[in-house]
Amino acid sequence: MAGYFSDGNMNECLRSLGNLESKLNDIYKTMGSLSNRVDELEKELKELKDQANYMKFFSNYRDWASMFIQALTKKLGGVDNWRDAEMGLYYRNRNERLTKEESDCVERLMNLLKEDKDIGLNLTDIKLLLEVRDTSNILFHKNNQTSRDAEMELGTYPVPDNLKIYKPPLKKAFKAMSKWRSS
């Protein structure tokens, strides 16, 4: 361009400036597109980190929630009482009528929680602890997956090398379940 100025060739200079402007516009568009893509990738990365933290949280605390529920079951007088209390909470949360046994066990649970006021547990806390236990299981188990779907997926799903040793016994287990259930 400097050569065009010294020669006095203004038309060539203007054409060169036009080309330069066009190239700069292309670069700005590309940069805008890249900026948008970087924003999308940052959003996706945040979602993946959140999902990983979600899974880590529930996998770390599921066992503790389960252990607490086992201790609570013992304090309630056994599995039958806990089942009635748990079913009562389930129906109560859905505003449905409880059986007498369920109602009695929920009442017993509330009284048990009130005994230890310094701990401060209530039915909402119990509901949340059940969610910790159950959500963790849901994260790692595909709901509504048939055994046939699971078996087929086992054959096509990419499995890390260190986990491939589990595939043969799982295939045999699916075969056994299919045979035993058809008898």
C-alpha positions as CSV (number, residue, x, y, z in Angstrom):
1,M,0.0,0.0,0.0
2,A,2.8,2.4,0.8
3,G,4.1,1.9,-2.7
4,Y,0.8,2.9,-4.1
5,F,0.9,6.2,-2.2
6,S,4.3,7.1,-3.4
7,D,3.4,6.3,-7.0
8,G,0.3,8.4,-6.6
9,N,-1.9,5.4,-7.6
10,M,-4.9,6.2,-5.3
11,N,-7.3,3.7,-7.0
12,E,-4.9,0.7,-6.2
13,C,-4.6,2.1,-2.7
14,L,-8.4,2.2,-2.2
15,R,-8.8,-1.3,-3.6
16,S,-6.2,-2.6,-1.2
17,L,-7.9,-0.8,1.7
18,G,-11.2,-2.4,0.5
19,N,-9.6,-5.9,0.5
20,L,-8.1,-5.2,3.9
21,E,-11.5,-4.2,5.3
22,S,-13.1,-7.3,3.8
23,K,-10.5,-9.5,5.4
24,L,-10.9,-7.7,8.7
25,N,-14.6,-8.2,8.6
26,D,-14.1,-11.9,7.9
27,I,-11.7,-12.1,10.9
28,Y,-14.3,-10.3,13.1
29,K,-17.0,-12.7,12.1
30,T,-14.7,-15.7,12.8
31,M,-13.8,-14.2,16.1
32,G,-17.4,-13.7,17.0
33,S,-18.2,-17.2,16.0
34,L,-15.3,-18.6,18.0
35,S,-16.3,-16.5,21.0
36,N,-19.9,-17.9,20.9
37,R,-18.5,-21.4,20.6
38,V,-16.2,-20.8,23.6
39,D,-19.2,-19.6,25.6
40,E,-21.1,-22.8,24.6
41,L,-18.1,-25.0,25.5
42,E,-17.8,-23.2,28.9
43,K,-21.5,-23.8,29.6
44,E,-21.2,-27.5,28.6
45,L,-18.1,-27.9,30.8
46,K,-19.9,-26.3,33.8
47,E,-22.8,-28.7,33.2
48,L,-20.4,-31.7,33.1
49,K,-18.7,-30.5,36.3
50,D,-22.0,-30.1,38.0
51,Q,-23.1,-33.5,36.9
52,A,-19.8,-35.1,38.1
53,N,-20.1,-33.3,41.4
54,Y,-23.8,-34.4,41.7
55,M,-22.8,-38.0,41.1
56,K,-19.9,-37.8,43.5
57,F,-22.0,-36.3,46.2
58,F,-24.7,-38.9,46.0
59,S,-22.3,-41.8,45.6
60,N,-20.3,-40.6,48.7
61,Y,-23.3,-40.2,50.9
62,R,-25.6,-43.0,49.8
63,D,-24.0,-45.5,52.1
64,W,-24.2,-43.1,55.1
65,A,-27.9,-42.4,54.4
66,S,-28.5,-46.2,54.2
67,M,-26.6,-46.8,57.4
68,F,-28.7,-44.2,59.1
69,I,-31.9,-45.7,57.8
70,Q,-30.7,-49.1,59.1
71,A,-30.2,-47.6,62.6
72,L,-33.5,-45.9,62.4
73,T,-35.2,-49.2,61.4
74,K,-33.7,-50.9,64.4
75,K,-34.9,-48.0,66.7
76,L,-38.4,-48.3,65.2
77,G,-38.5,-52.0,66.1
78,G,-37.6,-53.7,62.9
79,V,-38.0,-53.9,59.2
80,D,-41.8,-54.3,59.2
81,N,-42.3,-51.1,61.2
82,W,-39.8,-49.2,59.0
83,R,-41.6,-50.5,55.8
84,D,-44.9,-49.2,57.1
85,A,-43.4,-45.9,58.1
86,E,-41.7,-45.5,54.8
87,M,-44.8,-46.3,52.9
88,G,-46.8,-44.0,55.1
89,L,-44.3,-41.2,54.3
90,Y,-44.7,-42.0,50.6
91,Y,-48.5,-41.8,50.7
92,R,-48.5,-38.8,53.1
93,N,-46.3,-36.8,50.7
94,R,-48.8,-37.5,48.0
95,N,-51.8,-36.6,50.2
96,E,-53.2,-40.1,50.1
97,R,-54.9,-42.0,52.9
98,L,-52.7,-44.1,55.1
99,T,-53.5,-47.5,56.5
100,K,-53.7,-47.8,60.3
101,E,-50.4,-49.6,60.4
102,E,-48.7,-46.9,58.3
103,S,-50.3,-44.1,60.3
104,D,-49.2,-45.8,63.6
105,C,-45.6,-46.2,62.3
106,V,-45.3,-42.7,61.0
107,E,-46.6,-41.5,64.4
108,R,-44.0,-43.7,66.2
109,L,-41.3,-42.3,63.9
110,M,-42.3,-38.7,64.7
111,N,-42.2,-39.5,68.4
112,L,-38.8,-41.1,68.0
113,L,-37.5,-38.0,66.2
114,K,-38.9,-35.8,69.0
115,E,-37.1,-37.8,71.7
116,D,-33.7,-36.5,70.4
117,K,-34.5,-32.8,70.3
118,D,-30.7,-32.0,70.4
119,I,-30.3,-33.8,67.0
120,G,-33.2,-31.9,65.4
121,L,-34.4,-34.5,62.9
122,N,-37.9,-34.2,61.4
123,L,-39.9,-36.0,58.7
124,T,-38.6,-33.6,56.0
125,D,-35.0,-34.6,57.0
126,I,-36.0,-38.3,56.7
127,K,-37.5,-37.7,53.3
128,L,-34.3,-35.9,52.1
129,L,-32.1,-38.8,53.5
130,L,-34.3,-41.3,51.6
131,E,-33.8,-39.2,48.5
132,V,-30.0,-39.3,49.0
133,R,-30.2,-43.1,49.3
134,D,-32.6,-43.5,46.3
135,T,-31.1,-40.8,44.0
136,S,-27.7,-42.4,44.2
137,N,-29.2,-45.7,43.1
138,I,-31.1,-44.1,40.3
139,L,-27.9,-42.4,39.0
140,F,-26.3,-45.8,38.6
141,H,-29.2,-47.9,37.5
142,K,-31.1,-47.3,34.3
143,N,-34.8,-47.3,35.2
144,N,-37.2,-49.3,33.0
145,Q,-34.4,-51.1,31.2
146,T,-35.4,-54.6,30.3
147,S,-33.0,-57.4,30.9
148,R,-32.9,-57.9,27.1
149,D,-32.0,-54.2,26.6
150,A,-29.3,-54.4,29.2
151,E,-27.9,-57.6,27.7
152,M,-27.8,-56.1,24.2
153,E,-26.2,-52.9,25.5
154,L,-23.6,-55.0,27.3
155,G,-22.5,-56.2,23.8
156,T,-22.3,-52.8,22.2
157,Y,-21.5,-50.4,25.0
158,P,-17.8,-49.4,25.1
159,V,-16.3,-50.8,28.3
160,P,-12.9,-49.7,29.7
161,D,-10.3,-52.5,29.5
162,N,-10.1,-52.9,33.3
163,L,-13.9,-53.6,33.4
164,K,-14.1,-56.1,30.6
165,I,-13.6,-59.0,33.1
166,Y,-17.2,-58.3,34.3
167,K,-18.8,-58.8,30.8
168,P,-18.6,-62.7,30.6
169,P,-20.2,-63.2,34.1
170,L,-22.9,-60.6,33.3
171,K,-23.7,-62.3,30.0
172,K,-24.0,-65.7,31.8
173,A,-26.2,-64.1,34.4
174,F,-28.6,-62.7,31.7
175,K,-28.7,-66.1,30.1
176,A,-29.5,-67.8,33.4
177,M,-32.3,-65.2,34.2
178,S,-33.8,-65.8,30.8
179,K,-33.8,-69.5,31.2
180,W,-35.0,-69.5,34.8
181,R,-37.8,-67.0,34.1
182,S,-39.1,-68.9,31.1
183,S,-39.4,-72.2,33.1
